[in-house]
Structure formats: structure tokens, C-alpha cells
Amino acid sequence: MFEATELNFRDNRVEWAVKALFLLMTLLLILPVLLILGVLLYRGGPVLSWEFLFTQPTNGMTAGGVLPALVGTIWLVVVALLASVPIGVAAAIYLSEYAPQNALTRAINLAIINLAGVPSIVHALFGVGAFVYFFRFGTSILAASLTLAIMTLPVVIVSTLESLRAVPHAFREACWNMGATRWQTIWRVVLPNSISGILTGVILEVSRTAGETAPIMFTGAAMFMPLLPRSVFDQTMALSLHLYTISMNVPDVPEALPYGVALVLIGLILSMNAISIGFRTVLRSRRKW
Amino acid sequence: MNRIVGSLVVLSLAACGGEGGSRALIQNKGSDTLVNVAQGWAEEYAQVDPSIVVAVTGGGSGTGISALINGSVDIANSSREMKPGEISLARNNGVTPKQMVVGYDALAVFIHPDNPAESFTFAQLAAIYGEDGSVDSWSQLGISVPGCDSDEIVRVSRQNSSGTYVYFKEAILGERDFKLGSRDMAGSSEVVELVENTPCAIGYSGLAYATEHVKMPCLSTDDEGDCVAPSVAAAIDFSYPVARPLFMYTNGEPQGAVKKYLDWILGDEGQCLLQSKGYAPAREVACS
């Protein structure tokens, strides 16, 4: 006959205390998110309107909307994605599917990890030297987006690598045994099975790209530009820099305005993420294992 | 699926392109002192001539000048003259800087509205801000500030890349450096905001940034000199001791769109806009 001893009771109490403590820590994670969104909605909500999204800033940037900054951020993110996703995915496919395990591969992996650790302001200085001056792109969307692309490449590579490696090796072997080449295997089996993980990396990249200020402020973002950019060689306004300038440099900005801009920025990131998450869900539902 | 994503991207980029017709893009970068005026000019000029688009970027006078030297801007804004070293560097790059005075800036000293101080001499300011200055508390100046219990003078300054910082140092401190321990702000409006909320504080920035919540004491160069309150009029006639010209630099004689834009800036409309932002115009203008 089993009877709970004093020792069992103590174990149970410890078990309960640990669980409660860890739950508390997890809830603490949500707290900042809720507070940030709450404060932004409470203070910035009143300025939000369609007009705010679709008009130019006026009156020395103290009134009007955020259209050029919103459009500019979309340009920067899209061009950065166009540059970094093909390069990042191709590099990850090589590293995962082709690369022999040797010193060079290890060196490349180390370089990727180090690239991820470089602060964004250092990427900014690199971008100025490389893209603005050396390649003569000038301060332009192209220079800013390429800087952002280099900054986010490690995220894309690492997350793509992980999702490629998550595809069971048996899938590849089965494919090879049927006489398929490596590329056929990758295209028909590995990529379709890992696309949801790759998109997760892209989502992370979008969030980071849209929010960065330092890499774009010297390479392509303008504090003010009255019209929308037309090509990648134009300068552009961007939401993150717009938020910075109206908070720091422009006098007499109504208090709600910066909160409104921050809300638009977060809203943009969330809706871009929602699109990728939608894609991911659809693709994942097709997965057969 | 790739094709769908691709066409979406192309569509969205095309949608972002917007209105037709050719247009000239002028890149204008530099001084944070001038940036709000430059922004105002760009905003206003879009109504005057929609075929010319002006992109304005701040970052400080040094940023603008180095961009001019590297040929990546059309107009550099600066709140100081280019140094001889910078000019020869520009020449080596095939850039011939052409200087133009677009207005004047008066630096104002700000204190909390409860602070009873009415005037400062340059010597007093140097003793407060300078590296070997002896004044650290308001009582040393014979002032008792209500609400400032610690009596300590909270020195508010700018980060050292700012043209305002450099100008204040040259005008007030001369050869000396700043005393350590000042609160160095990234923007002029932040200086004013901190002083508004801190009874113990003293700060400085362009007159344009003044609000009704701060007090601007008058300044005199020495004990005998007249104490002049900062104002646009006092900056134009140079009776105010801390006023400086504001420059725009171009590569060679301005031409085409840049020339049109600069002519407009120096015209009545541009100068009146500058005056409305709290700076002194480059010449006498009658504004409504």
C-alpha cells in the first residue's frame, strides 16, 4: 500500500513552486508586448486615420500624414528581400546539401555567425563606404536596401539551414535511390518540405528590416522628401527614421504624432508578417509528414 | 508560387511609383541647425515647382560637408564655414565648393522659467561650461533658484558632432574644452525640453527652438557691454553677440534645378519662411 510520506509532500510543493515561478517568467514575457501595444494604441490611436496613412506630412512635419515614409519603408523592405532571400537561400542550400565538411565550410559558418553579431551601425558605415561611395549608388534606396540585406543575410541563412536540416535525411536518400540528381531532389523534395521554415526566416527579416534606423540613415533615407520615390536610385523617407526625426529634431510636434507613427510602423510589420504567416500555413498544410 | 510572389512585388512597386512626368531630384544634406528650415523650404517648394523634388537629410554640418566632398549631395547645409583642409580635400576630388549665406542663427541660452537670473556674461557662461570653470552651483552666481534644492547647475549641452556645440564652444569657451559631466543631447528640441522640466538646468541651442516654457536671459560679452536679449532683429544687426551665418554649399556655380531652388530660397518667399522658423534672414525682407 502506497502512502504519501513527508518527502513526497515536499517534492510536490517544490514541483508546484517551480511550475508557478516559470509560468510567472513566461507571463512576464507577454507584459512588455502588451504594454507597448497598449501605450501605442492609447496615445497614438487617436491620430490614426486613412488620411494619416495616405497624405504627405505638412506644416514642418508637425501635421499631415506619413505616406512617403510608409511607401519608402515598403520599398526598402521589398528591395532588401529581393537581394537577400535569393543569396541567403542559395548559400544555405549549398551549405546544407552540397558542401563537404571541411575547413572552408567551417570557416564560412563561423563568418555567418560573426556577421550576425556585427552591430547595425557598423553595417551602416560599411554600407556608406561600399554602396554609397565605392559603387557610386549615392544615397539611394538601392544602397540602403543592400546594407539592410547584408545585415539580415545571416538570419535568412541560419533559419533556412535549420529548416533544410529538419527535412529527414531518408527523404533525400529515397529520392537519390530513384535516380534523381541532387538538384532534382532539392527542388522536388527538400525545398517543398522546408519552405515553411524558410518563410519563418523571411518573416524575421521583414520585421528587422522595417524597423532598422541606423543602417538606412546614412545610406538612403531622407529626413524629408515631398514626393514618393520612383526608382531604386531615389532617396526615400522611412517610418523608422521619420519617427526618430519627429521625436528628436523637429520642434513643436504634437505629442500623439510620434506614437501614431510608431503604431503605423508596428502595424506595417505585423501585416507583412501576417501575409508570410498565411503563406506558411497554406504551404505547411500541404506537408505530408 | 514563385511567379505569384514575383508579380506581386512588381505590382506593388509599380503602384508605389505614382505620378507621371519628369522630375529633378535635389539631394540636400547637413546641419541639424538648418534642417528644419531646409525641410520647410523643401515642403514649400514642392508647391512652387512640382517638377523639382528636394530630399532633405540632417546629420550635422560635418556630414553634409563630407557628402559634398564625396560628390553625393547637390547642396550641403552647414552652420559653420568649410575649413581650409576640407576645401582642399574637395578640390582634390574635383569638387569646387561654392558658398552662400542663406540666413543667420542666434544661439540662445535657456533657463527654467522659475530661475530668477536675467543676464549672463560670456565669462560667467565660460565658468559654468568651460573645463576649468569654477562655477558649479547657482549660489556661486548669487542666484537662488526655486525648486532647485540641490543648488547644482545642471549643464545641458549637445553631442560633439553638432554644429551648435562647435559654435557655442568657439563663441563662449574659445580655446578651452567643455567641462565633463554635462548632459549631452542629440537634438536641439531635447535641450529645450530638458530645461523646461528641470529647475536647476541651463542649456543652449538655436533661437528657433525656444518655446514659451523656457526663459532666455540676455547676454553680454563682458561686464561693461550692453546685455542684449536674443531676437531675430538683434541677430540681423549683429548687436546680439552670439549670432552666426548659415551656409549652403554647392559644387561650383549652381545650375539648372539647383539654381532655381537656391534663387527661390534667397527670394522673399524663402527668406520669410526662414524668418518664421526663428532665424534671421540673409537680407532685409518685408514679410507679412
Interface residues (C-beta under 8 A of the other chain):
Chain A: P57 T58 G60 M61 V71 I74 W75 V78 L82 V132 Y133 G138 T139 M217 F218 A221 A222 M223 F224 M225 P226 L227 L228 P229 R230 D234 Q235 T245 M248 N249 V250 P251 D252 L283
Chain B: M1 V9 S12 L13 C16 G17 G18 E19 R23 L25 Q27 K29 D32 V35 N36 A38 Q39 G40 A42 E43 Y45 A46 P50 V53 V54 A55 V56 T57 G58 G59 T63 A67 N70 S72 V73 A186 G187 S188 S189 E190 V192 A208 Y209 T211 K277
